[in-house]
């Protein structure tokens, strides 16, 4: 299946400094940007045709792939001044770069790449800033078997805040960590059918408009994932992922060989 990646937003919560020109998907986790980790995840499951929905910071993303250095994440041998790679990341990837506008909403970005997935009864989509170890094949199979219009991965809430039940007089009756509430939130990994395009108005939103309409029809599947899931929507979240990478805690890197027992 082809993979649509939304990587054109400003990412203000990540950058903090409005003068920082590096887009959120290009922020580093280890020696590689977030975007690479997301793409490598999909490639591990055999999905190597990518459509990048570009906007803010498009030049950084294009330049990264135009000047890609395989030796950064692969072993190699230098013999007689020539480099012989012992592995490759992207040699079998096909990447389409599409300018979808700096100000476009997610749904509009998807509308603008419709022609690139027109041959796909189902295709995959992602915000390009969330890492997981979810079994992608299982997620796809569940959506296709149900003949659903779309599927979204859903995860328990990640917030460290607390919800407070309070009476009209201000008396607090109960304090509950958000993470313990019986609710689920959008995990950012989608399996989509061609139906979504008919439900997306110009400038519309993928979740509120298309997924919301499918949910009302009973044609949206929620894939419940209780394993590793970590967004990188803020600087701290990205820094946590980077620290975990350097400490050797990399559950999202499902393509790495399992440690020997």
C-alpha positions in Angstrom: 0.0 0.0 0.0 1.1 3.6 -0.6 1.8 5.7 2.5 0.7 9.4 2.7 2.7 11.4 5.2 1.5 14.8 6.4 4.8 16.7 6.9 4.0 20.3 6.0 2.7 22.0 9.2 4.5 24.7 11.2 5.0 22.5 14.3 5.1 25.5 16.6 4.8 23.5 19.8 7.9 21.5 18.7 10.0 24.4 17.6 9.1 27.0 20.2 11.2 29.6 18.5 9.3 30.9 15.4 12.7 31.7 13.8 13.7 28.0 13.8 13.4 26.9 10.1 13.6 23.2 10.7 10.2 21.5 10.3 8.9 19.1 13.0 9.4 15.9 10.9 13.1 16.8 10.5 13.8 17.1 14.2 16.3 14.4 15.1 15.8 11.2 17.1 19.3 9.8 17.2 21.1 10.5 13.9 18.0 10.5 11.8 14.9 12.7 11.7 11.5 11.7 13.0 10.2 11.4 9.4 12.9 8.8 8.6 11.8 6.7 11.7 8.2 6.8 10.6 9.1 5.8 7.0 11.4 3.0 8.2 8.6 1.6 10.2 6.3 1.4 7.2 9.1 0.0 5.0 9.7 -2.8 7.6 6.1 -4.0 6.8 6.8 -3.8 3.1 5.2 -0.5 2.3 7.8 1.5 0.5 5.9 3.9 -1.7 5.6 7.2 0.0 3.8 10.5 -0.8 5.1 13.4 1.2 2.6 16.2 1.7 5.0 19.2 1.9 4.4 22.7 3.1 6.5 24.5 5.7 10.2 23.6 5.6 9.8 21.6 2.3 13.3 22.5 1.2 14.8 20.8 4.3 12.9 17.6 3.6 13.8 17.6 -0.1 17.5 18.3 0.7 17.6 15.5 3.2 16.7 12.9 0.6 18.6 14.5 -2.3 21.8 14.3 -0.2 20.9 11.1 1.7 23.9 9.6 3.5 23.4 5.8 3.8 26.5 5.5 6.0 24.8 7.3 8.8 22.7 4.3 9.7 24.4 1.4 7.9 27.7 -0.5 8.3 30.3 0.0 5.6 33.8 -0.8 4.5 36.3 1.6 3.0 38.7 0.0 0.6 41.1 1.9 -1.5 39.2 5.1 -0.7 35.9 3.7 -1.9 32.9 3.1 0.3 31.2 -0.3 0.2 27.9 -0.3 2.1 27.0 -3.4 4.0 23.3 -2.4 4.1 20.8 0.1 2.8 17.9 2.1 4.1 16.1 3.6 1.2 17.4 1.9 -2.0 14.0 0.3 -2.5 11.8 3.3 -1.5 9.8 5.4 -4.0 9.2 8.9 -2.6 6.8 11.4 -4.3 7.3 15.0 -3.1 4.1 17.1 -3.4 3.7 20.8 -2.4 0.3 20.8 -0.6 0.5 24.4 0.7 1.9 26.0 3.8 -1.4 26.8 5.4 -3.4 23.7 4.4 -5.3 21.6 6.9 -4.6 17.9 7.0 -7.7 17.1 5.0 -6.8 19.6 2.3 -3.3 18.1 2.1 -4.9 14.7 1.5 -7.2 16.1 -1.2 -4.2 17.5 -3.0 -2.5 14.2 -3.4 -5.6 12.2 -4.4 -4.3 11.5 -7.9 -1.2 9.8 -6.4 -3.3 7.2 -4.5 -6.1 6.8 -7.0 -5.0 3.3 -7.9 -5.2 2.2 -4.2 -8.5 0.7 -2.8 -6.9 1.2 0.6 -3.8 3.3 1.5 -2.0 4.4 4.7 -1.6 7.8 6.2 0.3 9.3 9.1 1.1 12.6 10.8 4.8 11.9 10.5 5.5 12.8 14.2 4.4 9.7 16.1 6.3 6.5 16.8 4.9 3.1 17.7 5.6 -0.6 17.7 2.0 -1.5 16.6 1.6 -4.5 14.4 0.7 -2.7 11.1 -0.3 -5.8 9.2 -2.9 -6.6 11.9 -4.2 -3.0 11.7 -4.6 -3.2 8.0 -6.2 -6.7 8.0 -8.8 -5.6 10.5 -9.9 -2.7 8.4 -10.0 -4.6 5.1 -11.8 -7.6 6.7 -14.5 -5.2 8.0 -14.8 -3.5 4.6 -14.6 -0.3 6.6 -14.3 3.1 5.0 -11.3 3.8 7.3 -9.4 2.8 10.4 -7.5 4.8 12.9 -5.2 3.5 15.6 -6.5 4.6 19.0 -4.4 4.6 22.2 -5.1 5.3 25.9 -4.7 9.0 26.9 -1.1 10.0 27.5 -1.7 13.0 29.7 -0.2 13.3 33.2 -2.9 15.7 34.3 -5.8 14.8 36.5 -9.6 15.2 36.1 -11.6 16.6 39.0 -15.2 15.9 39.7 -16.7 18.9 41.5 -20.1 19.8 42.9 -22.0 23.0 42.2 -20.8 24.4 45.5 -17.1 23.7 44.6 -16.6 20.6 46.7 -14.2 18.2 45.0 -15.6 14.6 45.1 -13.0 12.7 43.1 -9.6 13.2 41.4 -8.7 10.8 38.6 -5.5 10.6 36.5 -6.5 11.2 32.9 -4.5 8.0 31.9 -6.9 6.0 34.0 -10.1 7.2 32.3 -11.9 4.7 30.1 -11.3 6.7 27.0 -9.2 6.5 23.9 -7.4 9.1 21.7 -6.4 9.3 18.1 -3.0 7.6 17.6 -2.3 9.1 14.2 -2.0 5.9 12.2 -4.7 5.5 9.5 -5.8 3.0 7.0 -8.0 4.9 4.5 -10.2 3.9 1.6 -11.1 6.1 -1.4 -14.4 6.9 0.4 -12.6 9.5 2.5 -12.2 11.8 -0.5 -15.9 12.1 -1.0 -16.3 13.2 2.6 -13.6 15.9 2.6 -14.7 19.4 1.8 -12.2 21.9 0.5 -10.0 23.0 3.5 -11.5 20.2 5.6 -10.1 18.0 8.3 -9.4 14.3 8.0 -10.6 13.3 11.5 -13.5 15.7 12.1 -14.9 15.7 8.6 -14.1 12.4 6.9 -13.6 10.1 9.9 -16.4 11.8 11.8 -18.8 11.1 8.9 -17.7 7.5 8.6 -18.1 7.0 12.4 -21.7 8.3 12.1 -22.3 5.6 9.4 -20.7 2.9 11.5 -17.9 2.5 8.9 -14.9 3.6 11.0 -12.8 1.0 12.8 -10.7 1.8 15.9 -7.6 -0.3 16.3 -6.9 -0.4 20.0 -3.1 -0.4 20.7 -1.8 -0.9 24.2 1.9 -1.2 23.3 4.4 1.5 22.7 3.2 4.8 21.3 4.9 8.1 21.7 4.1 11.4 20.0 6.8 14.1 19.3 4.5 17.1 19.3 6.6 19.1 21.7 10.3 19.7 22.2 10.2 17.7 25.4 8.5 14.7 23.8 11.1 14.7 21.0 13.9 15.1 23.5 12.5 12.1 25.5 12.6 10.0 22.3 16.1 11.1 21.5 17.3 10.2 25.1 15.6 6.8 24.8 17.3 6.2 21.5 20.8 6.9 22.9 20.0 4.8 26.0 19.2 1.8 23.7 15.4 1.9 24.5 14.0 1.9 20.9 10.8 -0.2 20.9 9.5 1.7 17.8 12.5 0.4 15.8 10.8 -2.9 14.9 13.2 -3.4 12.0 16.1 -3.9 14.3 17.1 -7.6 15.1 15.8 -8.8 18.4 18.5 -9.1 21.1 19.9 -12.6 21.4 18.5 -14.5 24.4 
